[in-house]
């Protein structure tokens, strides 16, 4: 790192949000081993790749992972370099506002007032050097201004599966990264509106990543979600003690499920964005994964030993690369093999896999 980068990195803490269920990736993703723990691209899992991006500028002792309490052992297995106390298990799912309130309280308790980088465990981002440059530029802006920062991805097609950010006035560039005032968060649009957003040049995809000073987000939580903050602050007083997990469970149980976007960001006083130029993929479903798999001459994307006759535009995924899958006379399917589970679904219905999983018996999920 350059001295310019080291100056801001030395007072940063990275937080990886790794509590998702990943149900749209069933049966490869299950309730015992959800998507973030899978090696979908190369040998490392999505969680391990997320860690390595942060580790390019932060030491292990300043990286935290927030996950579901059922997955703390799996996180420690995949990231043995992390201190044990840096793997925080949420006792129950209460959406991202509760998770970020907990992370912010822990960071303030352990590190006073660091700049926090909030990232997810299920995105594919390249190259790492560009990610680091953009992250540290946003961190510098957050440190110096006290603003809450988010990351906008320059759209390259009218996507309807992502939320959008409406960018406002440019605040100039830092280390080649452009900073903007943020004029709003926009829900997933229909196709016509997505086309308008793309044509205007004023919108970016909402990456779900954030940077802020711990004190800045705690102030906004106190103003907008005071119950969330009060309860997690009480629990964090027990950080490092044997009763910490029990205190967390008592704190989380009554909390309203609400996202950080709805609960805090949309009503925050000073929100800014950097426009990221790294490649970013929210790998939320098998069709999204298909863009990163080998494809044969008939458009069949596959991770398996695929044999096909009169078959086009299928997605075939096996957790065993050597497994043989044969398709005859079928098109536009998703075919997934994992352990003793098999999924066959129309490609157009891939988003409905979540509903399918909800209907399965508990022991099959």
Kinemage of the C-alpha trace (Angstrom):
@kinemage 1
@onewidth
@group {chain A} dominant
@subgroup {mainchain}
@vectorlist {calphas} color= white
{ca unk a 1} P 0.000 0.000 0.000
{ca unk a 2} L 1.022 3.591 -0.525
{ca unk a 3} L 1.491 5.973 2.414
{ca unk a 4} L -1.745 7.677 1.329
{ca unk a 5} L -3.591 4.367 1.721
{ca unk a 6} L -1.855 3.368 4.944
{ca unk a 7} L -2.840 6.670 6.550
{ca unk a 8} L -6.542 5.799 6.429
{ca unk a 9} L -6.251 1.994 6.715
{ca unk a 10} L -4.509 2.111 10.097
{ca unk a 11} L -7.735 3.201 11.844
{ca unk a 12} L -10.148 0.955 9.943
{ca unk a 13} L -12.096 -2.165 10.835
{ca unk a 14} L -13.624 -4.438 8.191
{ca unk a 15} L -16.956 -6.148 8.832
{ca unk a 16} L -18.133 -9.051 6.657
{ca unk a 17} L -21.860 -9.716 6.730
{ca unk a 18} L -22.146 -13.489 6.330
{ca unk a 19} L -25.499 -14.494 7.787
{ca unk a 20} L -27.549 -15.045 4.630
{ca unk a 21} L -29.533 -18.215 3.959
{ca unk a 22} L -28.807 -18.406 0.199
{ca unk a 23} L -32.013 -20.285 -0.521
{ca unk a 24} L -32.017 -19.448 -4.249
{ca unk a 25} L -28.951 -21.696 -4.556
{ca unk a 26} L -30.601 -24.830 -3.177
{ca unk a 27} L -29.649 -27.659 -3.270
{ca unk a 28} L -25.998 -26.587 -3.505
{ca unk a 29} L -26.747 -24.134 -0.694
{ca unk a 30} L -28.509 -25.625 2.332
{ca unk a 31} L -29.489 -24.393 5.765
{ca unk a 32} L -26.383 -26.126 7.151
{ca unk a 33} L -23.998 -24.696 4.523
{ca unk a 34} L -25.437 -21.638 2.771
{ca unk a 35} L -24.100 -19.940 -0.328
{ca unk a 36} L -21.360 -17.843 1.261
{ca unk a 37} L -19.516 -21.020 2.294
{ca unk a 38} L -19.563 -22.549 -1.187
{ca unk a 39} L -16.673 -22.531 -3.668
{ca unk a 40} L -18.586 -21.361 -6.713
{ca unk a 41} L -15.593 -19.718 -8.418
{ca unk a 42} L -12.248 -21.422 -8.026
{ca unk a 43} L -11.101 -23.118 -4.835
{ca unk a 44} L -11.988 -20.427 -2.269
{ca unk a 45} L -15.501 -19.905 -0.954
{ca unk a 46} L -17.297 -16.592 -1.403
{ca unk a 47} L -16.612 -15.845 2.274
{ca unk a 48} L -12.898 -16.549 1.869
{ca unk a 49} L -12.730 -14.308 -1.195
{ca unk a 50} L -14.458 -11.505 0.715
{ca unk a 51} L -11.953 -11.894 3.541
{ca unk a 52} L -8.979 -11.804 1.159
{ca unk a 53} L -10.185 -8.518 -0.323
{ca unk a 54} L -10.234 -6.902 3.118
{ca unk a 55} L -6.967 -8.596 4.102
{ca unk a 56} L -5.264 -6.744 1.241
{ca unk a 57} L -5.230 -3.686 3.521
{ca unk a 58} L -6.341 -4.832 7.011
{ca unk a 59} L -4.748 -7.284 9.480
{ca unk a 60} L -6.833 -10.241 10.765
{ca unk a 61} L -7.350 -8.696 14.183
{ca unk a 62} L -9.221 -5.787 12.555
{ca unk a 63} L -11.608 -7.919 10.491
{ca unk a 64} L -14.906 -9.107 11.987
{ca unk a 65} L -17.405 -11.587 10.578
{ca unk a 66} L -21.057 -11.336 11.570
{ca unk a 67} L -22.964 -14.512 10.860
{ca unk a 68} L -25.805 -16.594 12.193
{ca unk a 69} L -24.886 -18.308 15.452
{ca unk a 70} L -25.350 -21.679 13.709
{ca unk a 71} L -22.480 -20.857 11.332
{ca unk a 72} L -19.763 -19.579 13.677
{ca unk a 73} L -17.970 -22.926 13.602
{ca unk a 74} L -18.030 -22.995 9.807
{ca unk a 75} L -16.637 -19.433 9.630
{ca unk a 76} L -13.796 -20.352 11.979
{ca unk a 77} L -13.067 -23.460 9.924
{ca unk a 78} L -12.850 -21.465 6.689
{ca unk a 79} L -11.038 -18.474 8.252
{ca unk a 80} L -8.701 -19.937 10.896
{ca unk a 81} L -6.524 -16.822 10.759
{ca unk a 82} L -9.244 -14.731 12.419
{ca unk a 83} L -9.173 -14.313 16.202
{ca unk a 84} L -11.969 -16.406 17.723
{ca unk a 85} L -13.613 -13.347 19.259
{ca unk a 86} L -13.878 -11.709 15.821
{ca unk a 87} L -16.511 -14.208 14.682
{ca unk a 88} L -19.797 -12.870 16.042
{ca unk a 89} L -22.877 -15.084 15.971
{ca unk a 90} L -26.243 -13.360 15.685
{ca unk a 91} L -28.716 -15.352 17.794
{ca unk a 92} L -31.559 -14.872 15.299
{ca unk a 93} L -32.159 -13.095 11.995
{ca unk a 94} L -33.397 -9.540 12.476
{ca unk a 95} L -32.273 -8.093 9.106
{ca unk a 96} L -29.348 -5.789 8.385
{ca unk a 97} L -30.163 -2.875 10.699
{ca unk a 98} L -29.800 -5.081 13.770
{ca unk a 99} L -26.648 -6.724 12.428
{ca unk a 100} L -25.016 -3.391 11.639
{ca unk a 101} L -26.062 -1.916 14.984
{ca unk a 102} L -24.331 -4.842 16.685
{ca unk a 103} L -21.203 -4.552 14.530
{ca unk a 104} L -20.992 -0.805 15.138
{ca unk a 105} L -21.376 -1.169 18.889
{ca unk a 106} L -18.664 -3.843 18.997
{ca unk a 107} L -16.281 -1.761 16.861
{ca unk a 108} L -16.778 1.283 19.089
{ca unk a 109} L -16.353 -0.846 22.224
{ca unk a 110} L -13.115 -2.456 21.031
{ca unk a 111} L -11.545 0.257 18.863
{ca unk a 112} L -13.058 3.574 20.066
{ca unk a 113} L -14.074 5.330 16.817
{ca unk a 114} L -12.696 3.468 13.796
{ca unk a 115} L -13.768 3.863 10.206
{ca unk a 116} L -15.892 0.803 9.428
{ca unk a 117} L -16.016 -0.946 6.047
{ca unk a 118} L -19.189 -3.040 5.754
{ca unk a 119} L -19.026 -5.673 2.999
{ca unk a 120} L -20.995 -8.791 2.131
{ca unk a 121} L -19.862 -12.384 1.820
{ca unk a 122} L -21.701 -13.223 -1.394
{ca unk a 123} L -20.449 -10.839 -4.072
{ca unk a 124} L -17.865 -11.425 -6.765
{ca unk a 125} L -15.568 -8.389 -7.078
{ca unk a 126} L -12.489 -7.936 -9.272
{ca unk a 127} L -9.775 -6.751 -9.336
{ca unk a 128} L -8.748 -6.561 -5.692
{ca unk a 129} L -6.454 -3.566 -6.246
{ca unk a 130} L -9.328 -1.488 -7.622
{ca unk a 131} L -11.581 -2.580 -4.766
{ca unk a 132} L -8.928 -1.501 -2.245
{ca unk a 133} L -8.373 1.876 -3.918
{ca unk a 134} L -12.108 2.617 -3.992
{ca unk a 135} L -12.700 1.397 -0.438
{ca unk a 136} L -9.879 3.486 1.003
{ca unk a 137} L -10.992 6.588 -0.904
{ca unk a 138} L -14.486 6.224 0.576
{ca unk a 139} L -12.962 5.615 4.001
{ca unk a 140} L -10.954 8.809 3.718
{ca unk a 141} L -14.100 10.725 2.815
{ca unk a 142} L -16.047 9.197 5.703
{ca unk a 143} L -13.263 9.892 8.171
{ca unk a 144} L -12.857 13.522 7.169
{ca unk a 145} L -16.541 14.453 6.666
{ca unk a 146} L -18.466 12.241 9.088
{ca unk a 147} L -20.809 11.278 6.224
{ca unk a 148} L -22.238 7.820 5.692
{ca unk a 149} L -20.839 6.385 2.459
{ca unk a 150} L -22.195 3.742 0.151
{ca unk a 151} L -20.907 2.268 -3.107
{ca unk a 152} L -22.630 2.680 -6.441
{ca unk a 153} L -21.792 0.331 -9.293
{ca unk a 154} L -21.855 1.817 -12.793
{ca unk a 155} L -24.662 -0.101 -14.571
{ca unk a 156} L -23.917 -1.723 -17.917
{ca unk a 157} L -27.458 -2.952 -18.638
{ca unk a 158} L -30.996 -2.141 -17.429
{ca unk a 159} L -31.064 -4.634 -14.551
{ca unk a 160} L -34.383 -5.152 -12.781
{ca unk a 161} L -32.984 -7.353 -10.010
{ca unk a 162} L -30.966 -4.652 -8.212
{ca unk a 163} L -31.831 -1.596 -6.174
{ca unk a 164} L -30.437 1.706 -7.455
{ca unk a 165} L -28.810 4.818 -6.028
{ca unk a 166} L -29.704 8.249 -7.392
{ca unk a 167} L -26.457 10.202 -7.553
{ca unk a 168} L -26.478 13.930 -6.891
{ca unk a 169} L -23.843 16.632 -7.148
{ca unk a 170} L -20.273 15.488 -7.614
{ca unk a 171} L -17.978 16.227 -4.664
{ca unk a 172} L -14.888 15.772 -6.814
{ca unk a 173} L -12.367 12.974 -7.018
{ca unk a 174} L -9.995 11.467 -4.503
{ca unk a 175} L -7.276 9.134 -5.765
{ca unk a 176} L -9.200 8.938 -9.029
{ca unk a 177} L -12.452 7.870 -7.330
{ca unk a 178} L -15.445 10.184 -7.813
{ca unk a 179} L -17.552 11.111 -4.776
{ca unk a 180} L -21.191 12.216 -4.962
{ca unk a 181} L -23.923 13.498 -2.757
{ca unk a 182} L -26.647 10.873 -2.657
{ca unk a 183} L -30.200 11.895 -3.523
{ca unk a 184} L -31.971 8.645 -2.780
{ca unk a 185} L -32.324 4.880 -2.698
{ca unk a 186} L -34.570 3.332 -5.337
{ca unk a 187} L -36.205 -0.095 -5.144
{ca unk a 188} L -35.870 -2.668 -7.922
{ca unk a 189} L -37.461 -1.065 -11.004
{ca unk a 190} L -39.435 -2.528 -13.873
{ca unk a 191} L -37.660 -2.828 -17.220
{ca unk a 192} L -38.806 0.511 -18.681
{ca unk a 193} L -37.717 2.429 -15.614
{ca unk a 194} L -34.413 0.557 -15.518
{ca unk a 195} L -33.808 1.625 -19.125
{ca unk a 196} L -34.485 5.243 -18.142
{ca unk a 197} L -32.042 4.980 -15.240
{ca unk a 198} L -29.343 3.591 -17.502
{ca unk a 199} L -29.868 6.276 -20.137
{ca unk a 200} L -29.796 9.146 -17.624
{ca unk a 201} L -26.341 8.346 -16.248
{ca unk a 202} L -27.535 9.581 -12.832
{ca unk a 203} L -28.122 6.173 -11.297
{ca unk a 204} L -25.899 3.396 -10.029
{ca unk a 205} L -26.598 -0.097 -8.774
{ca unk a 206} L -26.811 -0.334 -5.002
{ca unk a 207} L -23.972 -2.625 -3.942
{ca unk a 208} L -25.044 -3.022 -0.316
{ca unk a 209} L -21.584 -2.003 0.936
{ca unk a 210} L -20.944 0.915 3.270
{ca unk a 211} L -18.189 2.933 4.936
{ca unk a 212} L -18.580 5.260 7.933
{ca unk a 213} L -17.076 6.270 11.215
{ca unk a 214} L -18.468 4.195 14.065
{ca unk a 215} L -19.592 7.372 15.831
{ca unk a 216} L -21.482 8.570 12.730
{ca unk a 217} L -23.581 5.424 12.304
{ca unk a 218} L -24.179 5.173 16.060
{ca unk a 219} L -25.517 8.744 16.069
{ca unk a 220} L -27.931 7.903 13.244
{ca unk a 221} L -29.019 4.693 14.954
{ca unk a 222} L -29.700 6.620 18.151
{ca unk a 223} L -31.815 9.132 16.222
{ca unk a 224} L -33.731 6.694 14.006
{ca unk a 225} L -33.646 3.266 15.674
{ca unk a 226} L -33.042 4.034 19.346
{ca unk a 227} L -34.432 0.723 20.593
{ca unk a 228} L -32.098 -1.252 18.353
{ca unk a 229} L -29.133 0.730 19.573
{ca unk a 230} L -29.999 0.678 23.271
{ca unk a 231} L -30.493 -3.066 23.325
{ca unk a 232} L -27.278 -3.950 21.469
{ca unk a 233} L -25.253 -1.469 23.531
{ca unk a 234} L -26.438 -3.187 26.693
{ca unk a 235} L -25.441 -6.571 25.285
{ca unk a 236} L -22.037 -5.389 24.066
{ca unk a 237} L -21.108 -4.396 27.620
{ca unk a 238} L -20.759 -8.166 28.103
{ca unk a 239} L -18.424 -8.604 25.107
{ca unk a 240} L -15.759 -11.145 26.028
{ca unk a 241} L -17.669 -12.524 29.004
{ca unk a 242} L -19.200 -16.012 29.264
{ca unk a 243} L -22.739 -14.606 29.236
{ca unk a 244} L -22.300 -12.563 26.029
{ca unk a 245} L -24.282 -14.957 23.818
{ca unk a 246} L -27.191 -15.053 26.259
{ca unk a 247} L -27.224 -11.259 26.465
{ca unk a 248} L -27.235 -11.013 22.664
{ca unk a 249} L -30.216 -13.361 22.454
{ca unk a 250} L -32.154 -11.253 24.967
{ca unk a 251} L -31.264 -8.087 23.043
{ca unk a 252} L -32.204 -9.413 19.596
{ca unk a 253} L -35.424 -11.277 20.347
{ca unk a 254} L -37.806 -8.249 20.476
{ca unk a 255} L -36.167 -6.237 17.674
{ca unk a 256} L -38.152 -5.322 14.571
{ca unk a 257} L -36.882 -6.807 11.318
{ca unk a 258} L -35.786 -3.865 9.197
{ca unk a 259} L -33.009 -3.255 6.687
{ca unk a 260} L -30.299 -0.661 7.157
{ca unk a 261} L -31.475 1.091 3.965
{ca unk a 262} L -35.030 1.570 5.228
{ca unk a 263} L -34.172 1.939 8.879
{ca unk a 264} L -31.270 4.397 8.660
{ca unk a 265} L -29.821 5.306 5.282
{ca unk a 266} L -32.950 6.801 3.694
{ca unk a 267} L -33.411 9.185 6.617
{ca unk a 268} L -29.759 9.960 7.396
{ca unk a 269} L -28.576 13.571 7.388
{ca unk a 270} L -25.422 13.233 5.274
{ca unk a 271} L -25.161 10.317 2.839
{ca unk a 272} L -22.641 10.147 0.032
{ca unk a 273} L -21.575 7.615 -2.552
{ca unk a 274} L -18.501 6.692 -4.496
{ca unk a 275} L -18.915 5.324 -7.995
{ca unk a 276} L -17.028 2.061 -8.122
{ca unk a 277} L -15.298 1.038 -11.328
{ca unk a 278} L -14.406 -2.498 -10.264
{ca unk a 279} L -16.481 -5.351 -11.640
{ca unk a 280} L -19.200 -6.400 -9.218
{ca unk a 281} L -21.595 -9.292 -9.427
{ca unk a 282} L -24.375 -9.991 -6.975
{ca unk a 283} L -24.480 -13.738 -7.438
{ca unk a 284} L -28.014 -14.167 -6.170
{ca unk a 285} L -29.307 -16.997 -8.324
{ca unk a 286} L -28.251 -19.701 -10.764
{ca unk a 287} L -28.909 -17.526 -13.847
{ca unk a 288} L -26.516 -14.928 -12.360
{ca unk a 289} L -23.963 -17.667 -11.752
{ca unk a 290} L -24.246 -18.822 -15.367
{ca unk a 291} L -22.457 -15.693 -16.583
{ca unk a 292} L -19.282 -17.004 -14.904
{ca unk a 293} L -19.415 -20.651 -15.969
{ca unk a 294} L -18.003 -22.251 -19.136
{ca unk a 295} L -20.536 -22.342 -21.949
{ca unk a 296} L -20.717 -24.794 -24.836
{ca unk a 297} L -21.583 -23.933 -28.438
{ca unk a 298} L -25.301 -24.241 -27.675
{ca unk a 299} L -25.331 -21.810 -24.757
{ca unk a 300} L -25.362 -24.470 -22.039
{ca unk a 301} L -23.519 -23.066 -19.011
{ca unk a 302} L -22.079 -25.828 -16.886
{ca unk a 303} L -19.980 -26.933 -13.971
{ca unk a 304} L -20.070 -30.688 -14.538
{ca unk a 305} L -19.142 -33.135 -17.299
{ca unk a 306} L -22.004 -32.128 -19.555
{ca unk a 307} L -23.208 -34.144 -22.529
{ca unk a 308} L -26.085 -32.696 -24.494
{ca unk a 309} L -28.051 -33.485 -27.649
{ca unk a 310} L -30.576 -31.001 -29.038
{ca unk a 311} L -30.302 -28.994 -25.797
{ca unk a 312} L -29.801 -25.238 -25.532
{ca unk a 313} L -29.379 -22.497 -22.942
{ca unk a 314} L -29.451 -24.760 -19.907
{ca unk a 315} L -27.611 -24.172 -16.636
{ca unk a 316} L -26.021 -27.299 -15.182
{ca unk a 317} L -24.258 -27.163 -11.817
{ca unk a 318} L -22.762 -29.981 -9.778
{ca unk a 319} L -20.711 -29.614 -6.619
{ca unk a 320} L -18.634 -32.501 -7.997
{ca unk a 321} L -16.896 -31.221 -11.136
{ca unk a 322} L -16.487 -34.773 -12.448
{ca unk a 323} L -20.149 -35.735 -12.221
{ca unk a 324} L -21.702 -36.616 -15.571
{ca unk a 325} L -24.940 -34.836 -16.488
{ca unk a 326} L -26.667 -35.598 -19.801
{ca unk a 327} L -29.494 -33.541 -21.326
{ca unk a 328} L -31.536 -34.639 -24.328
{ca unk a 329} L -33.972 -32.385 -26.152
{ca unk a 330} L -34.494 -29.882 -23.329
{ca unk a 331} L -33.816 -26.164 -23.223
{ca unk a 332} L -33.861 -23.311 -20.707
{ca unk a 333} L -33.584 -25.513 -17.637
{ca unk a 334} L -31.664 -25.226 -14.369
{ca unk a 335} L -30.263 -28.621 -13.331
{ca unk a 336} L -28.400 -28.832 -10.016
{ca unk a 337} L -26.831 -31.824 -8.271
{ca unk a 338} L -25.540 -31.645 -4.706
{ca unk a 339} L -25.122 -34.631 -2.429
{ca unk a 340} L -28.357 -36.639 -2.552
{ca unk a 341} L -30.413 -33.668 -3.756
{ca unk a 342} L -31.347 -32.779 -7.328
{ca unk a 343} L -33.146 -29.724 -8.681
{ca unk a 344} L -34.711 -29.422 -12.143
{ca unk a 345} L -36.545 -26.180 -12.892
{ca unk a 346} L -37.328 -23.871 -15.816
{ca unk a 347} L -34.656 -21.212 -16.029
{ca unk a 348} L -37.374 -18.534 -15.980
{ca unk a 349} L -38.571 -19.822 -12.591
{ca unk a 350} L -35.153 -19.669 -10.876
{ca unk a 351} L -36.250 -16.846 -8.576
{ca unk a 352} L -39.012 -19.148 -7.266
{ca unk a 353} L -36.515 -21.642 -5.833
{ca unk a 354} L -36.744 -19.697 -2.570
{ca unk a 355} L -40.473 -20.478 -2.364
{ca unk a 356} L -39.778 -24.123 -3.208
{ca unk a 357} L -37.288 -24.410 -0.362
{ca unk a 358} L -39.770 -22.855 2.065
{ca unk a 359} L -42.227 -25.620 1.173
{ca unk a 360} L -39.725 -28.437 1.779
{ca unk a 361} L -39.546 -30.418 4.984
{ca unk a 362} L -37.070 -28.940 7.451
{ca unk a 363} L -34.565 -31.783 7.087
{ca unk a 364} L -34.420 -31.333 3.288
{ca unk a 365} L -33.632 -27.614 3.191
